Amino acid sequence: ESVRSNKPDNFRQAEPKLKTLRSVTVEDGKKTVFKCEILAGNPAPNVKWYKNGKELTGKNKPKSIKIKKKKQGKISELLIRKSTEADAGLYTCEAVNSLGKTNTTANLFIINTATSTTPSAKTS
């Protein structure tokens, strides 16, 4: 019996691959969700989020931003409960493992409904 193990393909080492992040437009005060999906990567990649090139970690991460792992770490979700104009910008999800790294970037646009040109239903 040969000692070489015939592990299935998904055990082969692979550099990280991410699904492209989609840019989103959110109304002021509404919830924003960025889903960063890891399509490949073995060993399991470490995911980091950046806003305008700055890593969202420690003091750099606003309290309004939550980063969650889902599906056994296959998805990293960045959640902003109440988005404000200060949250607008470029968000980058980066995945790193021992074989390489990759990232994907998307824009968050905030629409301020209060100052928008569309007439609101409130005005009588």
N, C-alpha and C positions, 0 to 999 in steps of 0.2 A: 504493500500500500504506500503510495507516495505521500510525503509529508506536506508537499505543496497544497495549500488549501484552495479549493475552487470557490472563492467567494463570489456572490453575484456582483454584477456590474456596479451597483450603487455603493459597493464598499471600496471601489477603486478611488484613489486620491484624485481630487479634481479642484481646480481653482474656482473661486466664487463666481456665480452668475446671478444677476438680478433682473427681475422684470422691470421694465421701464416705468419710472414714476410718472404719474399724470399730473399736469398742472391743474389747480383748482381755483375757482372763484367762489368766495364765500361772503355772505352778508355780514356786516358788522354785528358782533354779538352772537353769531351762530357758531356751531361746532365745525371744526376742521378735522378731517382725518386723512393722513397720508399713510398708505399701506405699502411697505417695502417687502416684496416677496422674493425669497431666496430660491432660485430655481436649481442651483447646483452649488456644491462646495463640500469638500471632504478633505481634511477635518472640518467640522462645522464652523462656518465663518463667524467672526465677531462683528457685530453690526454697530456702526456709529452713525449718529445724525449730526448734520451741520446746518447752520442757518447763515447764509451769506458768507460761507467759508469758515465760520467759527464753530468749533465743536460744541454741541449742546450737552454740556456735562457740568456738574458741580454748580459753581456760581454763575456760569454762563447760561444755565438752563433756567428760563423763567418758570415760576411756580405754575403758571397756567398751562405749561406743556407737560404732557405725560407721555412716556415711551413704554410701550408694552410689548411683550413677546407673545405670539400666538402660534397655534399649530406646532407645538414642540420646537419653537424657535424658527420655524420656516417663514414666519411673517413677523416683521417688526412694525408696530403701528405707532405713529406719532399722532397724538390727539391734543387738540387745543379746544378746551371746553367752550370758552367764549372768545372768539377771535376778534381782535381789534386791529386797527390800521398798523399798530406797532408790530404785529405778527407778520405782516406782508413781507415777502422777500423770496429768496431762493433757498430751497431746502434740498439738502443732499443726503442720500442714504449711501453709506459706504460699507462694504463687506470685505473683511480681511481674513485670510488664513495663511498657513505656512507656504502655500504655493503661489499666492498672489493676492491682488486686491482689485476691486472694481467699484464703481459708484454710478449712481443715477440721480439726476437733479430735476426738480420741478419748481414751478413758480406758485406762490400763494398770492392771489389777488384778493383784496378786501374791498367790497362795495359798501360805501357809507350810505345807508338808506335814508338817513336824515337829510343829507345834503344832495341826494340824487335829484335829477331833473324830472323824474316821473312824478306826477301828482299822486300824493298819498290819499288813501281812503279817509284819513282822519279829517281832512279839511272839509268843512261843510259848505 
